[in-house]
Amino acid sequence: MTQYFSRRRFLEGTAAAALAAPVAAAANDKINVGFIGSGGRGYYLMERLYARSKEVAAVAAVCDAYTGNLARGVKRVETMGGNTPKTYADYRDLLADRSIDAVFIASPEHLHCEMLLDALKAGKHVYCEKPLAHDIEEGERILRAAEGVKNVVQVGTQNRSNPVYIKARQMVEAGMIGEVHFVRAFWYRNSLDDAPAWRYAIPADASEHNVDWARFLGPAPKRPFSKERFFQWRLYWDYSGGISTDLLVHQTDITHFVLGKTVPLACMASGSILRWKDDRDCPDTMSVVLDYPGMQLSYSCYFGNDHYGYGEQFMGNEGTIEVLNRQTLNFYPEKFGGKAPARVAARGESSETLPAGDARSVEAHIANFFAAVRGQEKLIAPLEIGQNAAISGHIATLSQAKGQKVYWDANTRKIRTA
């Protein structure tokens, strides 16, 4: 047991994930990056880029539909990067800039598909936040469009770059918990009554004069200008899959990674708006059961209590690996009522914590993207993996909406309800 948890073995396993990739870029020049979306997530990604990848990449352009976010993004680049980036109101103008090598898409999810397709056509490498697209059909369009192209596309499911989960995967592969037929995952949150879940603060100056409402809507249904919908888009089906695609996909994806799974066979989901009685469409409470070949995943999320926080429990017939808050890994061997086989009894309980686990994971995920652009590493989360993660979220959304079990047909690559 002590040998298994040794630092040397852990680092060797992490390094083995970095393999040569076929797509190459200039090894000496910095990669010029354009940010499509510099709001909350885009701003965070900029910080994580500069924290680890400042020597290999430079943010050369920023685009946002709200001038306040645009100015904030420029200031972030000036402060952390030491340069003043170009600014664009229309992402297509940014893509037309031949000096830009790669783009980060950190827009609302209903805009991902067209932006990514346009970026591929423009010959850009792409880091796209999850979910890959707003529905399964859009994700399939992206996969078809990417066939045969040399563009590097990384999907932002950064848990795959987290050393804690890499270690969990190694432990499963080493047989530490035996066969795994059941996983329990959860994400619980809470907030005060004056700050409802996903009701992000709306800038005081926001108005139709400095928010490009038409560009924000894109392919979504046309509606009168709404500051709530623009700044709090995760609450509305037109722009978001809510819990299913914003939260669930992280935990289904990392289950795929740790256990070597791909997509679920079927899903039964139930969701409701129980805590926050406002005009939101998306549930604040959700329970999901996903069936995989030889395994079931039980998922729950609630925005009214954060006592248990965030975690996954990989439950094998000889032990349990528990990952909490993306930074603590607990291992518990099975007791078998005091009659555990000697090989199982010899595996003592253990616990390790990696501070700032998520921030480090995002930094590593971005660094892997740039290394893949230069042909130095294999992508950790390419398009196919991003689509597999998204499918689990989309079928949960559909099951919840229809109130019935839905199935994924891997042959037709479509959902069916019977």
Secondary structure, 3 states (H helix, E strand, C coil): CCCCCCHHHHHHHHHHCCCCCCCCCCCCCCEEEEEECCCHHHHHHHHHHHHHCCCCEEEEEEECCEHHHHHHHHHHHHHHHCCCCEEECCHHHHHCCCCCCEEEECCCHHHHHHHHHHHHHCCCEEEECCCCCCCHHHHHHHHHHHCCCCCCEEECCHHHHCHHHHHHHHHHHCCCCCCEEEEEEEEECCCCCCCCCCCCCCCCCCCCCCECHHHHHCCCCCCCCCHHHHHCHHHCCCCCCCHHHHHHHHHHHHHHHHHCCCCCCEEEEEEECCCCCCCCCCCCEEEEEEEECCEEEEEEEECCCCCCCEEEEEEECCEEEEEECCCEEEEEECCHHHCCCHHHHCCCCEEEECCCHHHHHHHHHHHHHHHHHCCCCCCCCCHHHHHHHHHHHHHHHHHHHHCCCEEEECCCCEEECC
